[in-house]
Amino acid sequence: MTRKTDKQLGMLKPIRRRDFVQGALVTAGTALTAHQLAAADALSPPPAADPAISGEYPPTRTGMRGSHPGAYEIAHALGREGARFPQPAEAKEHYDLVVVGAGISGLAAAYFYRQKIDPDAKILLLENHDDFGGHAKRNEFHQGGEMVLSLGGTHNLEWWKFSDVVTGLLSELGVDPHAMREDMTFDYGHDAPNSPAMWFDADTYGQSRLLPNFSLRNRLTKEQIEQIPISEEGRESLLHFYTGAVEPLALSRAEVETLLSRISYPDFLREYARLTEDAIQLFDKDQHGSWGLEMRALSAAEAIEVGYPGLQLFGQDWEGEDFQYPVAMWPDGNASLARLLVAKLIPEAAPGANAQNIATANFDYSLLDREANDVRLRRNATVIHTENTDTGVSVTYASSGNIHRVTATHSVLACYHSIIPHLCPAIPAAQKDALKYQVKMPLILTNVLIRNRHALDKLGIDAISCPGRLHGRLFLFQGIQTGGYQSKGDAVSLVFWGSVSPPKDAIDIRSQLRGSRQRLLELSLDDFEREIRMVLDELLSPAGFDVSEDILAITVNRWPHGYAYEYMQLWDPDWEEGEAPHEIARQRFGSIAIANADAGASAYTHVAIDQASRAVDELAAIL
Ligand SMILES: Cc1cc2nc3c(=O)[nH]c(=O)nc-3n(C[C@H](O)[C@H](O)[C@H](O)COP(=O)(O)OP(=O)(O)OC[C@H]3O[C@@H](n4cnc5c(N)ncnc54)[C@H](O)[C@@H]3O)c2cc1C
């Protein structure tokens, strides 16, 4: 097959596109000059130039978002290069609380502090991105005429796992997940008649083939397996695994459990199911989005628990159905939850915003950090140092090419745990080691705004797995009318979802995560755009999609520090209670408390909230 040129793929069309060369800012151990600080600052994206929006409004920015250029260079200079910074001037601002990181955990910490410690508390939130919410990020498009909302990171509410603290907060914010479910029909692409589908691309499999109603977690039939464009032996091995009459291995249940918890799923497929390498490859990226990992990082037990086949080899039942569970969602993911928290903390910035209208409420970003506010939210501000003082805490941050210092009675570090040892060098060594144990899982969520869904409707699909491509899965994001949003018009976001495979020679879990992160950071916006256009051209042009005309905007939300690390069977021991790294890592240090989902070693919105509540309780206890 002949590859199309960039021009044929429409790469030169004027959709909003902005990218930056990411150069190292410093050499190890050197002091950053004012010039280098200003250079990092200049990477921050410009104000949105969308005619529908006046003033600065980050949710409408397209191109490279998530961890966008300008957000992380200072932190990387500090953490990776050991950069030193100029001394800040004397602190001019004093607060009751300074929160580092305005993700869900930081916002919730500010909320709980005012609720539990002082309703009039003066609070400053410092955030290194140009938007608040952390992973809970809103992508807002106007290129198709009517506003189209999509998620930029965190997807949904898993309310059945909520603690009383989280349920209480939601209720105070007016959020009712049960009612929200009545306003949504979206279910991750299980609606269309041929969904979910799997698409085998020509580059990887020699021919382009779309197989309808095809999921590796379903009972594949002989007819389906015969269509898979891999080797004859590969198809036979799959046929035997999915449909063959197997003589069960004579092992007790306990022996099966032990075996499955100690072997990776691909090794299990290789050694016990006798799949060929090209058959095993089909599974590699199937959990990229849900876990942020390749299948080789999962134990066989973990894979089987989320629905993959295997138990039949031991004579046990296998349901053979896609793993699905009910969730409540906003049309911008949990960004609406972050917006509700900001509206409570800084009501002037979003007058009249409430749970019923939060998805469409106006936010005036120019009012987030006014001197008159009791709570101030300062964006594009990277904290580089915190320390306990005789009177509380001192916090130093870089912003606008300068170094600033503020003081406070208390601080909550609601940022990633792996940066905390660099921000707070006085923390005891054992706690630093525990903080560094958290290596987050990289993720990508790319929104491609397409003119309409006609081609997908023609094919009868709204969710597709792509085992050979960069993004392992695509789904149409439509059908969520919560928070006052009504999707009108034809334009719709097709979400490309997954992670980046680490190098093959990255073996242990941390090497896999770091290798994946490095690769993610090395991909330019052009790389993503070219990949997206190639996929859509090959997949959808047979159904009438014109890749050079029908793509209206692309927003790549890259999350090099995505999910909090959750302990895994193949890589982590079973710690005694109180001895797990996250329990040691989150201990209060003087007037500095530690929150973030990392503190719960669990990548959920509700965990981020619970940990904020615990951190504030720890500060209340020393008053
Ligand atoms: C793509 C994706 C999808 C997800 N989907 C779901 C889901 O469907 N449901 C669910 O429950 N959970 C989901 N999660 C997990 C959930 O989003 C997180 O657990 C939760 O939002 C984390 O919130 P947080 O405040 O702890 O951390 P974060 O959101 O990471 O916020 C921390 C903030 O601190 C900032 N920061 C870091 N260092 C500094 C510094 N030095 N100075 C200033 N600021 C700093 C960061 O930039 C960030 O904005 C998802 C996560 C991702 C990445």
PDBQT file of the ligand as one rigid body, heavy atoms in Angstrom, charges set to zero:
ROOT
HETATM    1  C1  LIG A 701      -6.816  10.403  31.415  1.00  0.00    +0.000 C 
HETATM    2  C2  LIG A 701      -7.349  10.092  32.798  1.00  0.00    +0.000 A 
HETATM    3  C3  LIG A 701      -8.607   9.537  32.958  1.00  0.00    +0.000 A 
HETATM    4  C4  LIG A 701      -9.106   9.280  34.226  1.00  0.00    +0.000 A 
HETATM    5  N1  LIG A 701     -10.387   8.804  34.371  1.00  0.00    +0.000 NA
HETATM    6  C5  LIG A 701     -10.916   8.665  35.619  1.00  0.00    +0.000 A 
HETATM    7  C6  LIG A 701     -12.283   8.304  35.790  1.00  0.00    +0.000 A 
HETATM    8  O1  LIG A 701     -13.002   8.087  34.817  1.00  0.00    +0.000 OA
HETATM    9  N2  LIG A 701     -12.784   8.233  37.048  1.00  0.00    +0.000 N 
HETATM   10  C7  LIG A 701     -12.019   8.499  38.150  1.00  0.00    +0.000 A 
HETATM   11  O2  LIG A 701     -12.536   8.436  39.279  1.00  0.00    +0.000 OA
HETATM   12  N3  LIG A 701     -10.719   8.831  38.008  1.00  0.00    +0.000 NA
HETATM   13  C8  LIG A 701     -10.150   8.922  36.771  1.00  0.00    +0.000 A 
HETATM   14  N4  LIG A 701      -8.856   9.299  36.626  1.00  0.00    +0.000 N 
HETATM   15  C9  LIG A 701      -8.064   9.524  37.830  1.00  0.00    +0.000 C 
HETATM   16  C10 LIG A 701      -8.423  10.870  38.443  1.00  0.00    +0.000 C 
HETATM   17  O3  LIG A 701      -8.436  11.825  37.437  1.00  0.00    +0.000 OA
HETATM   18  C11 LIG A 701      -7.407  11.273  39.424  1.00  0.00    +0.000 C 
HETATM   19  O4  LIG A 701      -7.274  10.282  40.400  1.00  0.00    +0.000 OA
HETATM   20  C12 LIG A 701      -7.728  12.580  40.114  1.00  0.00    +0.000 C 
HETATM   21  O5  LIG A 701      -8.314  13.546  39.283  1.00  0.00    +0.000 OA
HETATM   22  C13 LIG A 701      -6.418  13.090  40.610  1.00  0.00    +0.000 C 
HETATM   23  O6  LIG A 701      -6.598  14.344  41.190  1.00  0.00    +0.000 OA
HETATM   24  P1  LIG A 701      -5.418  14.939  42.000  1.00  0.00    +0.000 P 
HETATM   25  O7  LIG A 701      -5.826  16.303  42.397  1.00  0.00    +0.000 OA
HETATM   26  O8  LIG A 701      -4.981  13.992  43.045  1.00  0.00    +0.000 OA
HETATM   27  O9  LIG A 701      -4.180  14.999  40.967  1.00  0.00    +0.000 OA
HETATM   28  P2  LIG A 701      -4.031  15.838  39.640  1.00  0.00    +0.000 P 
HETATM   29  O10 LIG A 701      -5.270  15.878  38.873  1.00  0.00    +0.000 OA
HETATM   30  O11 LIG A 701      -2.805  15.315  38.985  1.00  0.00    +0.000 OA
HETATM   31  O12 LIG A 701      -3.735  17.308  40.172  1.00  0.00    +0.000 OA
HETATM   32  C14 LIG A 701      -2.495  17.680  40.707  1.00  0.00    +0.000 C 
HETATM   33  C15 LIG A 701      -2.134  19.030  40.169  1.00  0.00    +0.000 C 
HETATM   34  O13 LIG A 701      -0.920  19.476  40.770  1.00  0.00    +0.000 OA
HETATM   35  C16 LIG A 701      -0.182  20.129  39.781  1.00  0.00    +0.000 C 
HETATM   36  N5  LIG A 701       1.227  20.205  40.166  1.00  0.00    +0.000 N 
HETATM   37  C17 LIG A 701       2.153  19.216  40.166  1.00  0.00    +0.000 A 
HETATM   38  N6  LIG A 701       3.345  19.693  40.566  1.00  0.00    +0.000 NA
HETATM   39  C18 LIG A 701       3.161  21.011  40.819  1.00  0.00    +0.000 A 
HETATM   40  C19 LIG A 701       4.031  22.059  41.254  1.00  0.00    +0.000 A 
HETATM   41  N7  LIG A 701       5.316  21.810  41.530  1.00  0.00    +0.000 N 
HETATM   42  N8  LIG A 701       3.527  23.293  41.369  1.00  0.00    +0.000 NA
HETATM   43  C20 LIG A 701       2.226  23.547  41.108  1.00  0.00    +0.000 A 
HETATM   44  N9  LIG A 701       1.351  22.589  40.706  1.00  0.00    +0.000 NA
HETATM   45  C21 LIG A 701       1.826  21.343  40.569  1.00  0.00    +0.000 A 
HETATM   46  C22 LIG A 701      -0.410  19.244  38.576  1.00  0.00    +0.000 C 
HETATM   47  O14 LIG A 701      -0.040  19.839  37.388  1.00  0.00    +0.000 OA
HETATM   48  C23 LIG A 701      -1.881  18.975  38.665  1.00  0.00    +0.000 C 
HETATM   49  O15 LIG A 701      -2.629  19.955  38.003  1.00  0.00    +0.000 OA
HETATM   50  C24 LIG A 701      -8.317   9.550  35.361  1.00  0.00    +0.000 A 
HETATM   51  C25 LIG A 701      -7.031  10.083  35.202  1.00  0.00    +0.000 A 
HETATM   52  C26 LIG A 701      -6.555  10.358  33.934  1.00  0.00    +0.000 A 
HETATM   53  C27 LIG A 701      -5.175  10.943  33.793  1.00  0.00    +0.000 C 
ENDROOT
TORSDOF 0
